[in-house]
Amino acid sequence: MTTSQTVDTSATTAVPPTAVESSVEAPRRRRRGLAPGRRLPASRVVGPLLFLVLWAVASAAGQLDPAAIPAPWTVPRTAGRLWTSGTLPTDMLTSLERAAYGFALGLTAGVVLALAAGLSRVGEALIDGTVQLNRAIPTLGLIPLFILWLGIGETFKIAIIAIVVYIPIYLNLHAALSGIDHRYVELAEVQGLSRLQFVRQIVIPGALPGFFVGLRLGVTGSWLSLVVLEQINATSGLGYMMFQAQNYGQSDVILVGLLIYGVFGLLSDSAVRLVERRVLSWRRTLSN
């Protein structure tokens, strides 16, 4: 009698299969909800557009001094006037050339030094300490010394930009190389990979994420340093245009220069991110 009652009770308390499946699916649904979700269309321009709207509202309400901060609709008119006169195209081209030369030199130096230090203990002993010391010195503080060494022309400007660019590229690429799991190295040795195969199949895929982080920082650094350098004994360039506008109290011209710098920086960073997504399409992250 007791045995039958026990059997009957266990039978009545059995969990249906659907309930088990739902209890298993519930944690899965909760885990899916932790991700940020789909990327919003044109998400990178939402913030700038909101700032532009607030700026326009404040200007229309008379809350901003037009002499200090002109209304946003005056900036395109000023840019059109400068473009028609031929001043703006010349200054833009000069700035692009300086940034391109400096960035190319910095990119080359950063990659070569990082590979030499990351793949060789001798290279690390010779290079890493010097780069770390260079990183600790403010790069713009080297301007007086570089003027004495290279003169006050274009060479010292390009050299300073190259230094600003190569440091973040070296640091991030070297850190990525040093962070490659040693088990992959042991696996390559067991498989009998050559040095070239090891670099192509293990080192490059493992170091690319860090390289692109350094590349983005280097692109941004090239434009930031250019703003300062073009105000030192320059006769053309966006920084020179802004410096001259400061002397004459032309705040609208200064805003035109800042806007162009910002657009150049945004476009170059977007280009790097686009290449990064294509090259690292095999990697699943929160961003994609």
N, C-alpha and C positions, 0 to 999 in steps of 0.2 A: 504493500500500500504506500509506504513511504517512498519506495523507489519510483513508482509510477507518478507520484506527485512531483517528485524532483524532475523527472523527464518532461512532464507537462509544463512545468514552470520555465525550464530552460528553453523549451520550444516556443513558448509565448514571448520570451524576451529576446529572441534572435533578431539581429539587425538586418533589415532588408538590403539587398545589393545596391539599390539606388542610393540609400543613405550613406553607404560606405563610399561610393563614387563621389557623392556630393561633398563628403568630408575631406576627401583627397583633393578635389578640385578647388576647395575654398582657399587653402594656402597658396595654390598656384595663382589664383586670381589676385590675391593680396600682393604676391611678389611682382606680378605684372604692373601693378599700380605704383610701384616705387620708381619706375623710370620717368624721366621728364616728359615723355610723350613726343608727339610729332613736332617737328620744327615749324614755327609759324612762318608763313610766307612774308618775305621782305622784313624779317625780324630785326635786321641790323640797322634799318633806317627808321624804326619806330621812335627810338630815343631822340635822334637828331630832329625829326619832324615835330615831336612834342616840344622840344626846346625852341624850334623856330616859331611855332604857334604862340608860345608864351612870350617870346621876344616881340612878335608882331603886336600882340595884345597890349603889352606894356608900352610899346612905342605909340600906338594909336591912342592910348589913354593919357599920354603925356607924362608918364612916370619916369622916362629916361631922357637925359640931356642929349639932344641931337648932336652937339659938338663933341661929346665924349663917346656916346654909343649911338650911332645913326640908326635909323629904322632899317629893317631887313630889305625893304624894297629899294633902298638907295644903293645897296651893294651891287646888284646886277647892273644898274645904270652906270656906276663907276667902272665896273669891270668892262662893260661894253665900250666906254669912252677910252679906257687904257688900251683895249684891244685894237680899236680903230686907229689910234695914234701909232701903233706898232711897238709901244713900250712893253706891253704885257707878253706878247709872243716871244720877244727876244729874251726877256728875263726868265720866262718859263723854260725855254730851251737851255739857257745857261745853267739853271738850277738842276735840270734833269741830267745834263752832262756831268756835272760835278758829283751828283749823287750816284750816277751809274758807274763812273770810274772808281770812286771810293768804295762802293759796295762790291764791285767785282774783285778788287784787290783784297778787301777784307774777307770776302767769302773764300777766295782761294787760300789765303793765309790761314784762316780758321780751320778749314777742312784738312789741309796738309799737316798742320801742327797737331791737330787732334788725332789724326791717324798715326802719326809718328809717335806720339806720347801714349796712345791707347793700345797700340799693338806691339810695343817694345818697352821693356823696363829701362833700357839705356836711354831711349828717347824720352820717356817720362822723367827720368832723373835730370836730363838736360833742359827740357822744355817747360814742364809743368810749374816748377817753382818760379821761373821767370814770368810766365803768364799770370800766375797768381799775384806776383808783386806788381805787375802792370795793372791788373784789375783794381788793386788797392789804391792806386794813384788816380785822382780825378783826371780824366782824359783832357777836358778843356783846360786844366791847369798846365798842360804841356804846350799850349799854344805859344807862349813867349819863347820857349826853348826851340820849338820847331821853326819859328820865324827866323831865329838866329842861324839855324842849320840850313834851312831850305829857302830862305827869302820870304818875302811877303806876297808872292804871287799865287798862282793856282796850286803849285805843288804841295805846299804845306796844308792847304784846305783838304785836298784829296787824301793826304796822309792821315790827317786827324779823323776823317770819316772812315778810312780803312781800319783804324785802331778801334773806333767805336763799334764797328761792325764785327770784327774778327773775335772780340772777347766773348760775347754771348754765344756765338757759333762754336767756338772752341770749348767753352765750359759745358754746354749741353751735349755736344757730340762726344766729348771725352767722358762725361758722366755716363752716357748711354753705352759707350764701348766698355767701360769698366763694370757696368751693371749686367752684362751678358752672363747668363747662367753658366757656371763652369761645367755643368753636366752636358751642355751642348758641345763644349770643347772636347770633353772626354768621348762623346759620341762620334765626333769628327775624327778623332784619333783612331778609334776602333774601326771606323769605316774606311780608314786609309785615305782621307781627303788630302789633296795637295794644299799648299798655302793659298793659292789663288781660289780654289774651290771653297776653302774654309771662309775666305773673305766674302766671296760672292753669295754663298748659300746660308751663312750663319751671321757673319759680322754685319753685313749691309742691312738685311731685314731687321736685325735686332737694334741697330743704331739709328735707323731712319726716323722713328718717332721723336727721339731727342734732337736729331738734326733739324727737323722742321720747327721745333720749338725755338731753337737758337736762330734759325733763319728768320722767323717772324720778328724776334727781338732785334735782330740785326737790321732788318728793313726799317723798323720804326726808329732805331737809333740813327740811321743815316739821315733821315729827315729832321730829327731833333737837333743833331749837330750842325746840319746845314743852316738852320735858322740863325745860329750864333755866328758861324764862320763867314756868312755872306754879309755881315755887318762890320767886318774887319778889313779895311783897305780894299774894298771891292768896288767895281765900277758897273756891275750888272748883276742880275739875279734877283730873286724875289725878296731875299733878306735885305739887299741894298735898296730895293724899291720901298720896303717898309721903313728902313732907317731914314731915307730921305723924306718920306711922308711924316715921320715923327717930327723932324725939324720944322716942317711947315704946318703942323697941326692937322694933317689930313687923316682923320681916324677912319674914314670910309676906305681909303687906299690900304691902310693897315689891315682892315678886316678882309679886304679882297685877298691880300697876301696870305693871311692866316687861313682863309677858306680854301685857297688853292693848295697850300701845304696839307691841310686836312684831307682834301680829296685825293691828292697824290698818295698820302699815307694809307688811306682806306682802300684805294684801288690796288696798291702793291701788296698790302696784307691779304686782301681778298684773292689776289692771284696766287699767293703762296698757299693759302688754305685750299684753293681749288686743286692745285697740283698735289697737295698733301692727300686730299680725299681720293684722287685718282690713283696715286702711287700706293697708298695704304688702304685700298678698297677691300682687301682681304681681312682687315682688322675690324671687329665689331666692337664699337664703343657707344657711350651714351650720346655722343654727338650725331651718330648716324643710325 
